[in-house]
């Protein structure tokens, strides 16, 4: 089963083969992304081991969303030993998010 994931906006997009799912993840992405993936795979009679390749929208987009999504797909591709592609169709060893600008990191308050 081919998987495509886009976490660049508050609406997470998941494609499993020819089916597309949208989830208003907002600030719950890190906490609930794995459950979302598991539930959608189960709806299709599949599990993580059935994923044959992964494509990820690597940006630009939300700094946090891209970091979370990239970490998840990098770990899945490594653990499942499946090919990993960026959204341009390039096979890559790991996804490096494209933030399109420097991170806006505020200084500590103390």
C-alpha positions in Angstrom: 0.0 0.0 0.0 1.4 3.4 -1.0 1.2 6.1 1.6 1.3 9.9 1.1 1.4 12.3 4.1 1.1 16.1 4.3 1.4 17.7 7.7 2.4 21.2 6.4 -0.9 22.9 7.5 -3.4 22.4 10.3 -5.3 20.0 8.0 -3.3 16.8 7.7 -3.7 15.0 4.4 -3.2 11.2 4.2 -3.5 9.1 1.1 -3.6 5.4 1.1 -3.4 4.1 -2.4 -6.2 6.0 -4.1 -8.2 7.0 -1.0 -7.6 10.4 0.6 -8.4 11.5 4.2 -8.3 14.9 5.7 -8.0 15.5 9.5 -8.2 18.9 11.2 -5.2 18.1 13.4 -4.5 21.6 14.6 -2.4 21.4 17.7 -3.1 17.7 18.3 -0.8 16.4 15.5 2.0 15.1 17.7 -0.4 13.5 20.1 -2.8 11.8 17.7 -1.0 11.3 14.3 -0.1 7.7 15.0 -3.7 6.9 16.0 -5.0 8.7 12.8 -2.6 6.6 10.7 -3.5 3.3 12.5 -7.3 4.0 12.2 -7.2 4.8 8.5 -5.1 1.8 7.8 -7.5 -0.4 9.7 -10.4 1.1 7.7 -8.7 -0.3 4.6 -8.0 -3.7 6.2 -4.3 -2.9 6.5 -1.7 -2.3 9.1 1.7 -0.5 9.2 3.5 -3.6 7.8 1.4 -3.3 4.6 2.9 0.1 3.6 5.1 -0.5 0.6 6.4 3.1 0.0 6.0 6.5 1.6 5.8 10.0 0.0 5.9 13.1 2.2 5.1 16.7 1.4 8.4 18.2 2.7 7.4 21.9 2.6 7.2 24.7 2.7 4.7 24.9 5.6 4.3 24.8 9.3 7.6 24.4 11.1 6.2 22.2 13.8 3.9 20.2 11.4 6.8 19.5 9.0 9.1 18.4 11.8 6.5 16.1 13.3 5.5 14.6 10.0 9.1 14.2 8.8 10.1 12.4 12.0 7.2 10.0 11.7 7.8 9.1 8.0 11.5 8.8 8.5 11.0 6.4 11.4 8.3 4.4 9.5 10.4 4.1 6.3 13.4 3.0 8.3 11.6 0.5 10.5 9.5 -0.9 7.6 12.5 -0.8 5.2 10.4 0.8 2.5 11.3 3.5 -0.1 10.8 7.2 1.0 10.1 9.9 -1.5 9.7 13.7 -1.3 6.7 15.3 -2.9 8.8 15.9 -6.1 9.1 12.2 -6.6 12.7 12.0 -5.6 13.7 8.9 -3.6 15.6 10.1 -0.5 17.3 8.3 2.4 15.6 10.7 4.9 13.1 13.6 4.6 14.6 17.0 5.4 11.8 19.6 5.8 11.8 22.6 3.6 10.7 25.5 5.8 11.3 28.1 3.1 12.8 30.4 5.8 14.7 30.4 9.0 13.0 29.2 12.1 11.4 32.0 14.2 12.7 31.0 17.6 12.0 33.4 20.4 14.5 34.1 23.2 14.0 32.4 26.6 12.0 34.6 29.0 14.5 33.9 31.8 
